[in-house]
Structure formats: C-alpha cells, structure tokens
Amino acid sequence: MKCDSCRDFASCVDLVPIFAFLSAEEKQEIRALAAHRFYEKGRIVYSPGEAGKRLYIVHEGKIKISRYTDDGREQIIRVAGPGEFVGELSLFGSAPPADYAVAVEESSLCVIDGEHLKKLIEKHPAVGMKIIEELSKRLSVLEELIEGINLHSVEWRLARVLLSRADKNNVVVLNTTKGNFASQIGMSRETLSRKFALFREKRWIKFITPRKILITDRKALEEIL
C-alpha cells in the first residue's frame, strides 16, 4: 500500500526527524514514493545477505536489529521505535545487509526504495545530512558500548545506561524485554537480573512496573562511573 493512500499517511512521514524540515509539498512527494507495510510480531523485515536496498521507517511498533555469533548467541544492536529508521547501511555501500531486522511487536513501516531515496537526497541534500547526523549518533553509542564491554564492569555499564536513559524525574522506561535490554548492553539476562537485584537491595533503584524503573539514589549510580 502506498503511504499517500494509507489513512495514516500524514503522520507516517511527519514522525521522521530526517524529513521534519521539509515543506508540506515536499513531504507529500516522499509519501508518494513510500510503501506502507505491516509486520506481525516475530516476522523478519530483512535478513543477512538479502537483496534489495531499502530504507525502513518505523511508523508504529518496534523493530529489533541484531546479529548472531558463530555459536548462535544473539547480539542486539538496537531497537528502533516510531520515527526511527533501519536498513540504511545497505543503501550506501555495495554489501548486502549483515544483520537481522525483526518486529518485536505488531509494527507498521514506511518503506522507501534505495534508488528513490538517492534521487531524493540529490534533490534535497539536507536529507542526506540529517541521515549522516543520525548515523553519527548511533556510531557514538556503539563506540561507548564497545568501550564499556572491554574496559568496564557490568555494574558500570548498567549504571551508565540507566543514568543516560533517565528522564528529568529519574524514570527509565525499557522499550524492550529485559532479555533484549541485557543483550544491548553486552551481558546475559541472568547477569542483568542479578545486578538489578543488587541495585534494588542497595536502594539505588525501584521498579515501578516491570519495564519502568525509578532511580532512587542517582548519586550512588554516578559514583560507580
């Protein structure tokens, strides 16, 4: 289904920061290029080696990006939510995708063909700059993760990610399961559970709901870093 014929087409493109600065007329041009696709929970959006260069923009739901080691262990790279995009790495190189993209809940995506996107960037270079800005942010996060795994303890990693994701009220919302969250920060689910229990015991954090955490002693977490 084309995005300009979908009942949600107006919000689909408007959600995306890389298109936010465009005029209404220019956004309509993008909608005409995009196709709207629906994915059930657990369905693969794309997999390693898959042919086809496309940009996938999350309209609703969440998409997990991950890779697998030779011994079958999953390493989650990130979980993309509404307004975020995936699949961009295959657009700007000759290599096919090297990771898996899977819907972790029922999701709808706007899909733009790679050739159409390249023409769009040629016409609106600022779109390309916005994509580069977003990729730079992701690279910074990955570099920090690698540094944390190689140089710091699991307590440091957990404290760091909780502090970085906390809102002004010191509340952290996990946008995925604890298993996925553990993989994202380079530890097993069992290790994460033990460290959460330790942090609760020390009264540094409190679980409001299974996926919502209140930091009750921010200073204690900061002292770990």
ABEGO torsion letter per residue (X at the ends): XBAAABAAAAAAAAABAAAAABBAAAAAAAAAABBBBBBBBGBBABBBGBBEBBBBBBABEBBBBBBBBAAGBBBBABBBBBGBBBGAAAAABABBBABBBBBABBBBBBBBBAAAAAAAAAABAAAAAAAAAAAAAAAAAAAAAAAAAAABBAAAAAAAAAAAABBAAGBBBBABBAAAAAAAAGBBAAAAAAAAAAAAAAGABBBABAABBBBABAAAAAAAX
